[in-house]
Amino acid sequence: MNTSDILALLSGADDTALFADAAQTRRRVFGDAVFIRAVVEFSNVCDKKCHYCGLRAPNANLTRYRMTGPEILDAACAAAADGAGTVVLQSGDDTSYTAALVGDLIREIKARHDVAVTLSLGDRGIDEYAFWRDCGADRCLIKLETSNPRLYKRLRQGEDFSARLGRVEAMRGLGYEVGSGVIAGLPGSTPLDAARDILLLTDLGLEMIAVGPFVPNPDTPQAGSPPGPVALSHRMTALLRVLNPEANIPATSALDALDPASRAQALARGCNVLMPSMTPTDHRSDYAIYPGKNVGANDDPLAEARRSILAAGFVPSSSKGFSPRSHHD
């Protein structure tokens, strides 16, 4: 599939065929199973200044929090005990958590439960990621947000795209299952950027690929920008499914923030993962990357995720859910 083909499908030239192809590919590889990744968002403190994210350091309107080691462990173990096959430890770029503390958490979670551990901790050192891999971490997620270096530099306050891309590529050498992704309809992006996003994410050979629509946050410089089209997000994930049959592709929470029915649609259009927040309720709404994230989540997010999967006609899985690409059992 070349750039022209992708651009045509991104424009909606044949949604019926695209979504049917994505659904068939997903079913061939994963059957009806939907993997559940329980996310513990243990800190919303971030030293970055990204123009699109509510966690950005200059946002004085956000109530900041940091969970303690025992609180993180309790939340992660509660999710594992309730049948989540994967626990995701996620935070803003918050270096107050030492490599040793994170390593201790990984080891303790793995000692207590037979689960996969995924890290979503941002631009920590490669040596730290190597140490955490040795501690037992299975996966890491490092989002690119866009494949356009100029747009990346502008929206991420002067940061270097090549350094971020290099970090993604370095994770494979450490033995991780690697995930990355982009934001559909990011302010300043074009359809050609979206096509290039798809081609780059495919070329990287990732085990997990995430795309969610841009949701404007009133506490950021992009407050007045229009949201990313949900339809564009669906088309991007469907194309990525067709091009990456064995990748895990989540139906992201950003979809629900714009259209409450759109996550179920995403599952029917090629996605095979849900990532409910298991952050304690007194912090959950403060992990406000965008409006609507974690808002309205109930006291039993895993049960709600299972119900939504069943309602969409699929089967919730307690498997660790490794990608067939990584040759795990």
Steps between C-alpha positions, in 0.01 A plus 500: 500500500656831391451856621233575238299194603522600866400860429195385307387274784567771760266727306220245533516363148386153609429477873286189460778297340772643726318426825394155381859418404628621838236300689577185302876541559451555871274194529744282307785581737330560835156341462238674712736566794551852633797540732458719807796712615441651846665842517627646829565871439714556806609861446370792296813706565687567175805706410396531132326799340314329215243736349221241479518325840330603823784354710744757358718657769368859451138395568425657838131398488569130554498340844829311506549167673763234553411157629737330743668170424258302722201677339625413150559139604154471655329633185703278269446189709127570530476507121701180466293324766185599311619325187688763299768324298709815467574785740617830348702735721451847352590854601600837368874555455561499875858421597427518873439126478841339506599213274540286812145572622347419162712186482381389843138549392552292185666218693233497771208503254656213305576306819140525619313452172545327165452813291680700236631842607501788255682830561376834368741740672625727222854614437684315774857388435575200282702360791192529723287316246772232478492461880120478503511235230738302722249544784234328289319771305357353181390795288553872464292766329659812353261705289633703206175704464600598143754392239547861384824625663410868461156453652651289778750774583233771504245314711756350738674828582816457293561130562676286240296240313803291406591457867149375580503264202842372605361425845219293347749306289736445796230323699497204264870447561423471871254218438175685562177464311484853363197721452464843347236711334375834378215747547248519216415855396776664701488878442707590195505148360388410149362186332850439362635511856243236600606279209864540598410420861350170385801411285753583774312309770482204262870520410590489871353150535338582834321255729246767596373799301266764643308774322247725666337824385628835623286635784562873573573587861397849621814524716742470207614724211285283267179578691331656197593230250230271360495139618643232278235318295391171654457365147866575425608313812290199398643503147857524630461209741326292233783563254756422768319174575508397135868588471594358844284190550683379813526833685287572804292810423294660780168676471621811681325696772525818289231356275251489788585857592362613163237234426386248765418239235827522314710260708257216432515594131879486514487143631278406206744671261821320591601598854557224759601668827331709770699689763278593797643726769556331836629821654338554842180702473635796699766555230344358184336817368820700562687300236349752262700476179179616330144574614295187543789266578399280796196719567198295596708188559334284762642321802553176304664596171598142415142379531384792287763417236386138492137606463583734212700229323215252529247762387712559188482127417851403611653296783702660783832321545710471816800396288823699523434564133845499350516581131564202272782715364700457820490118512378483861264226612 
